Amino acid sequence: MYFHPLQEDLLKLSDTDISKRIKELSRKVGIARRFGRNPDILHKLQEALQTYQTEIRNRRLEEWHKKNKKARGEPDIGDLINIE
């Protein structure tokens, strides 16, 4: 996964904030493609966009797994371990 030192911590952002960043970056990538004068900027924008898209995809996939696990009645690992 791409990481830029100036990029905020994705774990602290809500899904709504990440979706907003994806929208902003998509717009900026489109502008960079139209003008096409600096391929390095376009590449960095695409990497940042990919980072946010991957994060939102992973969150949705994790939520989907939790929901399906609960629907099938599978116990959580924490429920199976008795520490007492």
Backbone as numpy.savetxt, mean C-alpha at the origin, in Angstrom:
# Nx Ny Nz CAx CAy CAz Cx Cy Cz
10.40 -3.90 -1.98 9.56 -2.73 -1.98 10.44 -1.49 -1.98
10.04 -0.51 -2.72 10.75 0.76 -2.81 10.59 1.54 -1.53
11.67 2.15 -1.06 11.57 3.01 0.11 12.42 4.25 -0.14
11.85 5.39 0.10 12.55 6.66 -0.03 12.68 7.25 1.37
13.86 7.75 1.72 14.05 8.25 3.09 13.13 9.41 3.46
12.62 10.14 2.51 11.72 11.25 2.81 10.24 10.83 2.81
9.97 9.60 2.46 8.60 9.10 2.43 8.11 8.81 3.84
6.85 9.17 4.11 6.32 8.93 5.44 6.13 7.44 5.70
5.98 7.11 6.96 5.79 5.73 7.37 4.40 5.28 6.95
4.33 4.28 6.09 3.05 3.83 5.56 2.17 3.18 6.61
2.77 2.62 7.64 1.99 1.97 8.69 1.19 2.97 9.51
1.61 4.23 9.51 0.91 5.26 10.27 -0.22 5.90 9.47
-0.29 5.63 8.18 -1.32 6.24 7.32 -2.57 5.37 7.27
-3.70 6.02 7.18 -4.96 5.29 7.03 -5.13 4.89 5.57
-6.08 4.01 5.31 -6.37 3.60 3.93 -6.78 4.80 3.09
-7.53 5.71 3.68 -7.99 6.91 2.96 -6.80 7.77 2.56
-5.85 7.95 3.47 -4.67 8.75 3.17 -3.84 8.11 2.05
-3.69 6.81 2.10 -2.93 6.12 1.07 -3.64 6.24 -0.27
-4.95 6.12 -0.28 -5.71 6.27 -1.53 -5.54 7.68 -2.11
-5.51 8.68 -1.23 -5.29 10.05 -1.70 -3.90 10.20 -2.31
-2.90 9.59 -1.68 -1.53 9.66 -2.21 -1.45 8.96 -3.57
-2.16 7.85 -3.71 -2.16 7.12 -4.98 -2.76 8.00 -6.07
-3.84 8.67 -5.75 -4.49 9.55 -6.72 -3.57 10.70 -7.13
-2.92 11.32 -6.14 -1.99 12.43 -6.42 -0.82 11.96 -7.28
-0.23 10.83 -6.90 0.92 10.33 -7.64 0.53 9.88 -9.04
-0.66 9.32 -9.21 -1.12 8.93 -10.55 -1.23 10.14 -11.45
-1.73 11.23 -10.89 -1.84 12.47 -11.66 -0.45 12.99 -12.04
0.48 12.95 -11.10 1.83 13.42 -11.35 2.56 12.54 -12.37
2.32 11.23 -12.31 2.92 10.32 -13.30 2.39 10.66 -14.68
1.10 10.94 -14.79 0.52 11.32 -16.08 1.14 12.59 -16.63
1.35 13.56 -15.77 1.98 14.81 -16.20 3.42 14.55 -16.64
4.15 13.76 -15.87 5.54 13.46 -16.21 5.63 12.70 -17.54
4.67 11.83 -17.82 4.66 11.10 -19.09 4.41 12.04 -20.27
3.48 12.98 -20.07 3.17 13.91 -21.16 4.36 14.76 -21.55
5.04 15.28 -20.54 6.16 16.16 -20.85 7.42 15.36 -21.16
7.63 14.27 -20.51 8.67 13.30 -20.83 10.08 13.84 -20.95
10.38 14.93 -20.30 11.72 15.50 -20.43 12.71 14.91 -19.44
12.21 14.35 -18.38 13.10 13.81 -17.36 12.64 12.40 -16.97
13.22 11.40 -17.61 12.79 10.02 -17.31 13.11 9.59 -15.88
14.12 10.21 -15.26 14.45 9.85 -13.87 13.32 10.23 -12.92
12.74 11.40 -13.12 11.63 11.82 -12.27 10.44 10.89 -12.47
10.16 10.56 -13.72 9.06 9.64 -14.00 9.29 8.31 -13.30
10.51 7.81 -13.36 10.82 6.52 -12.72 10.63 6.60 -11.20
11.09 7.67 -10.57 10.93 7.81 -9.11 9.46 7.94 -8.72
8.68 8.67 -9.52 7.25 8.79 -9.26 6.56 7.43 -9.37
6.94 6.67 -10.37 6.35 5.34 -10.56 6.73 4.40 -9.41
7.96 4.51 -8.92 8.36 3.69 -7.77 7.56 4.05 -6.53
7.39 5.34 -6.29 6.62 5.78 -5.12 5.17 5.32 -5.25
4.59 5.45 -6.45 3.22 5.02 -6.69 3.09 3.52 -6.45
4.06 2.76 -6.91 4.04 1.31 -6.71 4.09 0.95 -5.23
4.84 1.71 -4.45 4.94 1.47 -3.01 3.58 1.62 -2.35
2.89 2.71 -2.65 1.56 2.94 -2.06 0.55 1.90 -2.54
0.60 1.55 -3.82 -0.33 0.56 -4.36 -0.10 -0.80 -3.70
1.14 -1.15 -3.50 1.46 -2.43 -2.85 0.96 -2.44 -1.41
1.14 -1.34 -0.71 0.69 -1.26 0.69 -0.83 -1.42 0.79
-1.58 -0.70 -0.06 -3.05 -0.78 0.02 -3.52 -2.18 -0.40
-2.83 -2.78 -1.37 -3.18 -4.14 -1.81 -2.94 -5.14 -0.68
-1.82 -5.00 0.02 -1.51 -5.90 1.13 -2.52 -5.75 2.26
-2.91 -4.52 2.55 -3.92 -4.30 3.60 -5.25 -4.93 3.24
-5.66 -4.76 2.02 -6.94 -5.33 1.59 -6.90 -6.85 1.57
-5.78 -7.39 1.15 -5.63 -8.84 1.12 -5.64 -9.42 2.53
-4.97 -8.75 3.46 -4.97 -9.19 4.85 -6.37 -9.14 5.45
-7.10 -8.07 5.17 -8.47 -7.94 5.67 -9.36 -9.03 5.08
-9.18 -9.33 3.79 -9.95 -10.38 3.13 -9.68 -11.73 3.78
-8.41 -12.02 4.07 -8.06 -13.29 4.72 -8.70 -13.40 6.10
-8.65 -12.30 6.86 -9.26 -12.32 8.19 -10.76 -12.56 8.10
-11.41 -11.90 7.16 -12.85 -12.03 7.01 -13.23 -13.46 6.60
-12.51 -14.03 5.64 -12.81 -15.39 5.19 -12.49 -16.43 6.26
-11.45 -16.20 7.02 -11.10 -17.12 8.09 -12.21 -17.16 9.14
-12.72 -15.97 9.46 -13.80 -15.87 10.44 -15.08 -16.50 9.89
-15.35 -16.31 8.60 -16.56 -16.85 7.98 -16.53 -18.38 7.95
-15.34 -18.95 7.80 -15.22 -20.40 7.77 -15.18 -20.99 9.18
-15.09 -20.12 10.17 -15.07 -20.59 11.55 -13.72 -21.10 12.01
-12.67 -20.75 11.30 -11.33 -21.17 11.71 -10.89 -20.33 12.89
-10.34 -20.96 13.91 -9.88 -20.20 15.08 -8.60 -19.43 14.75
-8.40 -18.35 15.45 -7.18 -17.58 15.32 -6.07 -18.30 16.06
-4.83 -18.13 15.65 -3.70 -18.80 16.31 -3.70 -18.47 17.80
-4.00 -17.23 18.14 -4.05 -16.82 19.55 -5.09 -17.58 20.33
-6.16 -18.01 19.69 -7.20 -18.77 20.36 -6.78 -20.21 20.63
-5.83 -20.71 19.87 -5.40 -22.10 20.01 -4.34 -22.28 21.09
-3.65 -21.22 21.46 -2.55 -21.32 22.41 -3.06 -20.96 23.79
-2.88 -21.86 24.73 -3.29 -21.63 26.12 -2.01 -21.46 26.93
-1.81 -20.25 27.44 -0.57 -19.94 28.15 -0.68 -20.27 29.63
-1.83 -20.44 30.16 -2.02 -20.69 31.60 -1.37 -21.93 32.09
